Amino acid sequence: MDKHAKIYVAGHRGMVGSAIVRELQRQGYDNLLTRTHAELDLCRQEAVERFFAEERPEYVFLAAAKVGGIGANDSAPADFMYENMTLEMNVIHAAWRNSCRKLEFLGSSCIYPRLAPQPMQETCLLTSALEPTNEAYALAKIAGLKYCEYLNRQYGTDYISVMPTNLYGPNDNYHPTHSHVLPALIRRFHEAKEQRLPFVTCWGDGSPLREFLYVDDLAELCVYLMNTYSGNETVNAGTGKEITIKELTALVAEIIGYEGEIRWDVSKPNGTPRKLLDVSKAAALGWRYKTELKDGIRMAYADFLAHLA
């Protein structure tokens, strides 16, 4: 990408989109195009088509999405499917209609089967059933990456997709019920510490294994791939390391300084038993993560405190 090329970052206020903006700016890209939801509702096809026709971005990072944790996904599957599928189809289609040079679609590791062989390679997509608690979100993301693939095959476009593992970092969502596991733990243990609660109750039994990637590391990969990678197969983005939810919980409590008891509510769902990405493809392309989990959680907690202030 030329440093002065017009680059549209969809979802620039979210955790992933804002990290991509920071990375582009760090690398000297000076013609970034952004719109808030109030300025442009990506679920409105006519508005999206008008925006692309007027602005004609050369490159698009599609990081906009409706996201949430197990509870949010499980309680509102219709909303997650409709909003994600609608906005991504609108953006990808409008990019194609207006001759966008390259588009990068951001997905999620939940696109892979619930019981996929571990670590999960890009080739295991659509080989067996999905995790029921976030099936709607996964199906929408699969549709997006497949639409990119089909445009490449049918029209010769250069659209790529990236599938990140669990993300965390600046601008995360710390909602008490709709957030992902790590930001939810940060908020819960901070509030427990402030209120001097004797115990904190967490969902499930703590046994699931999860992988976590600091969002600025993902952003670096996203810009790198936009400049170096072309292909129909998605690229996994992760660390190749995993930790149990129970270990993660203890680590967050330690960093925040909460010394009370941790209890487990086994009536709540665990979600997928294990989700570890095979990141050998990204490594072969020349990328590796930089931020270790403990350091990343410290920075995420500092961001959480800054937002409170």
CORJO-V528995 format. One record per run of one state. SS is the DSSP state (H for helix, E for strand, - for the rest). FROM is the first residue (numbers start at 0). TO is the last residue. If there is no record, write none. Layout:
ss = (SS | SS)
from = (FROM | FROM)
to = (TO | TO)
This chain:
ss = (- | E | - | H | - | E | - | H | - | E | - | H | - | H | - | E | - | H | - | E | - | H | - | H | - | E | - | E | - | H | - | E | - | E | - | E | H | - | E | - | E | H | - | E | - | E | - | E | - | H | - | H | -)
from = (0 | 6 | 10 | 14 | 26 | 31 | 33 | 44 | 55 | 58 | 62 | 69 | 75 | 76 | 97 | 101 | 106 | 108 | 111 | 119 | 120 | 121 | 124 | 131 | 155 | 158 | 164 | 165 | 168 | 180 | 195 | 198 | 203 | 208 | 210 | 211 | 214 | 228 | 234 | 237 | 242 | 244 | 256 | 260 | 265 | 273 | 275 | 276 | 277 | 279 | 284 | 292 | 308)
to = (5 | 9 | 13 | 25 | 30 | 32 | 43 | 54 | 57 | 61 | 68 | 74 | 75 | 96 | 100 | 105 | 107 | 110 | 118 | 119 | 120 | 123 | 130 | 154 | 157 | 163 | 164 | 167 | 179 | 194 | 197 | 202 | 207 | 209 | 210 | 213 | 227 | 233 | 236 | 241 | 243 | 255 | 259 | 264 | 272 | 274 | 275 | 276 | 278 | 283 | 291 | 307 | 308)
